[in-house]
Amino acid sequence: MKVVVVGADGQLGHALQQSLNVHDLSAYGKNAWDITDRELTRQKLETAMPDVVINAAAYTNVDQAESDTDSAYRVNADGPHNLALATDALNIPLVHISTDYVFDGTQTEPYHEYDRPNPRSIYGKSKLAGEERVRTTAKRHFIIRTAWLYHTVGRNFPNTICALAHTSPVRVVNDQFGSPTYAPHLANGIGQLLQTCAYGTYHLAGSGGTSWFDFTKELFAQLQIRTPITPVSTKEFPRPAPRPASAILTSLQNPCILLPPWKQGVSEFALHYSSSSQKTSMGYHDVSKRAT
Ligand SMILES: NC(=O)c1ccc[n+]([C@@H]2O[C@H](COP(=O)([O-])OP(=O)(O)OC[C@H]3O[C@@H](n4cnc5c(N)ncnc54)[C@H](OP(=O)(O)O)[C@@H]3O)[C@@H](O)[C@H]2O)c1
C-alpha cells in the first residue's frame, strides 16, 4: 500500500512514520506540502498517486486560535477541504483526524460517534468545519476523532508537565476529564482501519477516561517523579479557549477499533521518555508554547 502523510512533522506524523506498517510511505511536512494551497495539493497528489492520504496536519494551538481565527479555519477547514477535493477527484481514500473539542463537554456519559457536536472554542469550531467539508466532499473518507494526544516527540501536556516538574511543584486541573491517547497507539488504530473499506466517522482514543490531575499522577508514578502535584479547578486556571469539561470518547462503530487503555499509553511513553528527553537539548522538544 502506498501512503502519503501530510503534516508529517507533528506528533501523529512522527508516530505514523514509526508505527504504520506499510512498505511505501511518503511523509511531507508543512514546508514541503502546505495543505492550504489548493493548486499545490492537487499537483502533489496527481504526482504521488498514493492508495491513501492521511491528513495529520492541523492548527493545534487551542488558545492562540481564539485570537488567530482566520489561520485556524484556513488550516483546519480549508486545508482538509483542499485534500478532500483532490482525493475525491482521483478516487483516493482520505483519512482526516479530528478532535474531542467538537463536543461541548457537558455530557456526563462518554461521547460516541452519533452524539451531537457543539464546539465552544474556535479550534473546535474550525475542526468541525473541516470534518463537514471532508464528509460532504470526499466519498471515501475516514474521519477519526481522537483526544489528549501525546508522544515523546512534540509539544504536549506530558512533555510540558514533566519538564516543569524538574523546577517546581505543579498545579493541575482535576475537573476536566478526557481520554489520553498515546500517538503510536492511534497510528496503529489508523493502520487497522486502513485494512477495511468501512468509511465513516470513528472515535479512536485511549480506552477509559481520567482527569488531567490523575493523568499527571500516573505519569509521575511511572517516571518516578516525586514533585508534589496540587489539584486545582478550571476556574483557578483561566485560559483563552474554553475546554470541554468532560469529553471521554467511546465508539459504537463497526468495526469497533479499541485502542489500549490510557494507562498502557503512559507506560509505553515512560519507557521511551528517558531516552527521548535527552534530545530536548538538541531542540526536539519545545515545551514552552503550550501544555495541552
Ligand atoms: N494534540 C492533541 O491533543 C490533539 C487532540 C485531539 C485531536 N488532535 C488532532 O490530531 C491531529 C494531529 O495532531 P498533532 O498533535 O500531531 O498536531 P501537531 O503536533 O501540532 O502537528 C500538526 C502538524 O501540522 C503542521 N501544519 C500546520 N499547518 C499546516 C499546513 N498548512 N500544511 C501542512 N502542515 C501544516 C504543523 O506544522 P507547524 O507546527 O510548523 O505549524 C505540525 O507539524 C490534528 O488533526 C489534531 O487536530 C490533536
The ligand as an SDF file (V2000), in Angstrom:
LIG
                    3D

 48 52  0  0  0  0  0  0  0  0999 V2000
   -2.6790   17.2980   20.1830 N   0  0  0  0  0  0  0  0  0  0  0  0
   -3.8390   16.8940   20.7110 C   0  0  0  0  0  0  0  0  0  0  0  0
   -4.0050   16.8390   21.9500 O   0  0  0  0  0  0  0  0  0  0  0  0
   -4.9640   16.5060   19.8250 C   0  0  0  0  0  0  0  0  0  0  0  0
   -6.1770   16.1030   20.4180 C   0  0  0  0  0  0  0  0  0  0  0  0
   -7.2310   15.7250   19.5880 C   0  0  0  0  0  0  0  0  0  0  0  0
   -7.0870   15.7500   18.2080 C   0  0  0  0  0  0  0  0  0  0  0  0
   -5.9110   16.1700   17.6630 N   0  0  0  0  0  0  0  0  0  0  0  0
   -5.8130   16.1930   16.2080 C   0  0  0  0  0  0  0  0  0  0  0  0
   -4.8710   15.2040   15.8460 O   0  0  0  0  0  0  0  0  0  0  0  0
   -4.1890   15.6040   14.6390 C   0  0  0  0  0  0  0  0  0  0  0  0
   -2.6900   15.5220   14.8600 C   0  0  0  0  0  0  0  0  0  0  0  0
   -2.3680   16.3840   15.9580 O   0  0  0  0  0  0  0  0  0  0  0  0
   -0.8760   16.5490   16.4900 P   0  0  0  0  0  0  0  0  0  0  0  0
   -0.9530   16.6570   17.9620 O   0  0  0  0  0  0  0  0  0  0  0  0
    0.0010   15.5490   15.8410 O   0  0  0  0  0  0  0  0  0  0  0  0
   -0.5670   18.0060   15.9290 O   0  0  0  0  0  0  0  0  0  0  0  0
    0.8340   18.7560   15.8400 P   0  0  0  0  0  0  0  0  0  0  0  0
    1.8690   18.0270   16.6080 O   0  0  0  0  0  0  0  0  0  0  0  0
    0.5600   20.1930   16.1490 O   0  0  0  0  0  0  0  0  0  0  0  0
    1.1870   18.5950   14.2970 O   0  0  0  0  0  0  0  0  0  0  0  0
    0.4680   19.2470   13.3040 C   0  0  0  0  0  0  0  0  0  0  0  0
    1.4210   19.4890   12.1690 C   0  0  0  0  0  0  0  0  0  0  0  0
    0.7000   20.1270   11.1150 O   0  0  0  0  0  0  0  0  0  0  0  0
    1.5570   21.1250   10.5850 C   0  0  0  0  0  0  0  0  0  0  0  0
    0.8130   22.1190    9.8260 N   0  0  0  0  0  0  0  0  0  0  0  0
    0.2390   23.2600   10.2810 C   0  0  0  0  0  0  0  0  0  0  0  0
   -0.2950   23.9480    9.2460 N   0  0  0  0  0  0  0  0  0  0  0  0
   -0.0660   23.2090    8.1270 C   0  0  0  0  0  0  0  0  0  0  0  0
   -0.3570   23.3970    6.7550 C   0  0  0  0  0  0  0  0  0  0  0  0
   -0.9810   24.4980    6.3190 N   0  0  0  0  0  0  0  0  0  0  0  0
    0.0220   22.4400    5.8780 N   0  0  0  0  0  0  0  0  0  0  0  0
    0.6760   21.3360    6.3040 C   0  0  0  0  0  0  0  0  0  0  0  0
    1.0180   21.1220    7.5870 N   0  0  0  0  0  0  0  0  0  0  0  0
    0.6400   22.0430    8.4980 C   0  0  0  0  0  0  0  0  0  0  0  0
    2.2440   21.7030   11.8040 C   0  0  0  0  0  0  0  0  0  0  0  0
    3.3800   22.4510   11.4390 O   0  0  0  0  0  0  0  0  0  0  0  0
    3.8110   23.7220   12.3690 P   0  0  0  0  0  0  0  0  0  0  0  0
    3.9310   23.1920   13.7810 O   0  0  0  0  0  0  0  0  0  0  0  0
    5.0890   24.1570   11.7500 O   0  0  0  0  0  0  0  0  0  0  0  0
    2.6980   24.7330   12.2470 O   0  0  0  0  0  0  0  0  0  0  0  0
    2.5770   20.4230   12.5530 C   0  0  0  0  0  0  0  0  0  0  0  0
    3.8060   19.8770   12.1160 O   0  0  0  0  0  0  0  0  0  0  0  0
   -4.7120   17.0060   14.3250 C   0  0  0  0  0  0  0  0  0  0  0  0
   -5.7560   16.9000   13.3960 O   0  0  0  0  0  0  0  0  0  0  0  0
   -5.2830   17.4880   15.6480 C   0  0  0  0  0  0  0  0  0  0  0  0
   -6.3000   18.4470   15.4620 O   0  0  0  0  0  0  0  0  0  0  0  0
   -4.8460   16.5290   18.4400 C   0  0  0  0  0  0  0  0  0  0  0  0
  1  2  1  0
  2  3  2  0
  2  4  1  0
  4  5  1  0
  4 48  2  0
  5  6  2  0
  6  7  1  0
  7  8  2  0
  8  9  1  0
  8 48  1  0
  9 10  1  0
  9 46  1  0
 10 11  1  0
 11 12  1  0
 11 44  1  0
 12 13  1  0
 13 14  1  0
 14 15  2  0
 14 16  1  0
 14 17  1  0
 17 18  1  0
 18 19  2  0
 18 20  1  0
 18 21  1  0
 21 22  1  0
 22 23  1  0
 23 24  1  0
 23 42  1  0
 24 25  1  0
 25 26  1  0
 25 36  1  0
 26 27  1  0
 26 35  1  0
 27 28  2  0
 28 29  1  0
 29 30  1  0
 29 35  2  0
 30 31  1  0
 30 32  2  0
 32 33  1  0
 33 34  2  0
 34 35  1  0
 36 37  1  0
 36 42  1  0
 37 38  1  0
 38 39  2  0
 38 40  1  0
 38 41  1  0
 42 43  1  0
 44 45  1  0
 44 46  1  0
 46 47  1  0
M  CHG  2   8   1  16  -1
M  END
$$$$
